Amino acid sequence: MAAPPARTPPPPAPHPHPLLLLRLRPPPARILPARLPPLRRLRHLALAATATAAAASVAPDDISQINYRLRAIVRRRDAAAAPAAPVDPAQAEAFLRTIRDQQRLGLRQLRGEEAEGDGDGDEEGGERARKGVAAGSSLGHRVDPRELEPGEYVVHKKVGVGKFACISAEDGIDYVFIQYADAMAKLAVDQAARMLYRYNLPHEKKKPRNLSKLNDPSTWEKRRLKGKLAVQKMVVNLMELYLQRMRQSRPPYPKPVEMDEFAAEFPYEPTPDQCQAFIDVEKDLTERETPMDRLICGDVGFGKTEVAMRAIFIVVSAGYQAMVLAPTIILAKQHYDVMTERFANYPEIKLAIFSGAQSKEEKDGLITKIKNGDLHIIVGTHALLTERMAYNNLGLLVVDEEQKFGVQQKEKIASYKASIDVLTLSATPIPRTLYLALTGFRDASLMSTPPPERVAVKTYVSAFSKERALSAIKFELQRGGQVFYVVPRIKAIDDVLQFLKDSLPDVPIAVAHGKKMSKNIQFAMEKFASGEMKILVCTHIIESGIDIANANTMIVQFAELFGLAQLYQLRGRVGRSGREGFTYLFYMDKSLLSRVATDRLGAIEEHSELGQGFHVAEKDMGIRGFGSLFGDQQSGDVANVGIDLFFDMLFDSLSKVDQFCLVPIPYKDVQLDINISPHLSSEYISYLENPVELLNEAARAAEKDLWTLIQFTEDLRRRYGKEPRDMELLLKKLYVRRMAADLGISRIYPSGKTIFMKTNMNKKVFRLMTEAMTSETHRNSLSFVGKEIKAELLVSLPDTLLLNWLFHCLADCYAVIPALVKY
């Protein structure tokens, strides 16, 4: 039989996509069986050469373009992870109800609502909830127009981004004037209060890319819909993480026989909040069958470490190991010292500290002991997250001040949460952690009751003056105390040091900052702790892990450059001995302060009472607009509508999350009533090594999932080049059935110019799906009637064109998949 004629390749695309070049590179040489006769062997070599030429030069086609579009949607996030067991619908419904119940309290706190305003998720209840957002909460999203300043950017929910001009009265009625790209809008103040949001962006950027057009709302509508889809994707990501965690199981830990004895050895009287935290953590560990993920939020010195140590005692007593992770060696050393003393009566429990400052021999020895199970409690810095570290039986991870770790370290921490119990300690949790706790995706215990001996720290905010700074220092030294002098940057230390030496020549001064070697930092801290040094000039490294009982005054210069949470941890380092503490926050020039800096300094002065860390974190979310909650991609999505409107949509979506569920159906249950039976040519069949097995492999790939089908198609093209028309039709049928199964479509059948798709999706899911579609042609042709999706075409199409239309339409629908809860 003669070899099939070589296809004439189309001219190459002028700028082929780099991924396409990678995908269509010449296939690797195949070893031909030695037993082939010479003539047939030559024919195979010729066919292989033809396939190589075709693969190298073919232009992007339907399937390759769809593969490129769908790859990001269906790519497995972690190929190495073991596949989790599927969640049945009844179990998923129970999970969703649990999440909604947990969200209600958090959402009410975020929105400043009363309990009766939560509603049942209906439209009226939802409207009451949305109205509650502006009711005086620091986390309210809508803005009172009277609080705006001329030139501020705002977002109108239906019109888009504009610039506030002024409020002016006409005929006794106050109107808000907003400048848009093409015209000035005029709104009654009451109406504006219901529809306006500040246009804040992540990372405190204020200026939008452009203003919306008042007379062209379609562009804004596209941006708003894109933001809405991003919101729904974010909610679903959180939901799926939560569901995945709830699907993990571990037997409850037994309550240790010596638990009561261990608790009785605590030398202080626990506060009511501390007692409740003890109960919460003990129930998480000894009664639940899913891993713990709890946030303990409390000010510095409020007893968070004791909560952690009781959790450690339960886990270690059951034969597991515990890892305590701290952001700095100073804080790690402090935890190690405290725990060594606390567990001194239990010599069978072995502790060690692990950090990058240790020698290689020390670290190798510790790693061996950890791997062999000879150590039970391991305290350390991010060095504990190294790939070399192997645990014998790790059961608990305690993370102190998670916000101070880097992005990669946070990702590593997150990877532990799928399989072990996690306890996070924080005085002022980062916005993402706080948000997860408040919205029910994470358990939280709030410790706001101060120990009896603690006295509130007096806080003063003012412009810097040498006289006032020296007066504060002298007052503290005269009463026998010590002083922290903090600056935001290392380069400012020399000037401060010179100023202090000139003014106080007889006062011993220590210096500590991040560029000094850790041993030198530790030496400086020891000198200061011993009382030998009276003033410690440092950067913000002291915000974690320095407890100096005699240091009761803190001076912060250039306070406007610190974050709100940083200022609050810093302040917690003084006034810990029962003696009244003082914090002085000095800024350089009030006229140069930004609105954000002014709000921060005002907030830290306002929240001067003890136990305000949680509320400071809330305030920080309000000031920064939740900015640090987002990654780069999410920041781009937020930029479409601004943070405040984005979060208003987010909370609205959270309250209705169970209405956006997608129930895929088995691939074999999809009925495709299109009369296409491709017949592969004898030439192509002879070209394939094992055509029957290859077609069976294609069917198996489609039945498994879309990712496997994409991989099969691309592998087929690498081996044999671009397939002929009949093979392409066969592949498209597989794609259509696979995508239909994932979308919950059980039957597709044409009737004249109309295509009917029987589906289990609800109308809200259909609406979100059509809003997500990029093709206006597809979007405008679809409608939802009863339990069917109808596609109205302009003309009746032959079966091959009909299949092609479905192929592209369902691929467009597939873009909504990441925004839906799937079970």
Summary of the structure (lengths in Angstrom):
residues: 823
radius of gyration: 32.2
end to end distance: 51.4
largest distance: 105.7
contacts: 2593
relative contact order: 0.11
helix: 49%
strand: 16%
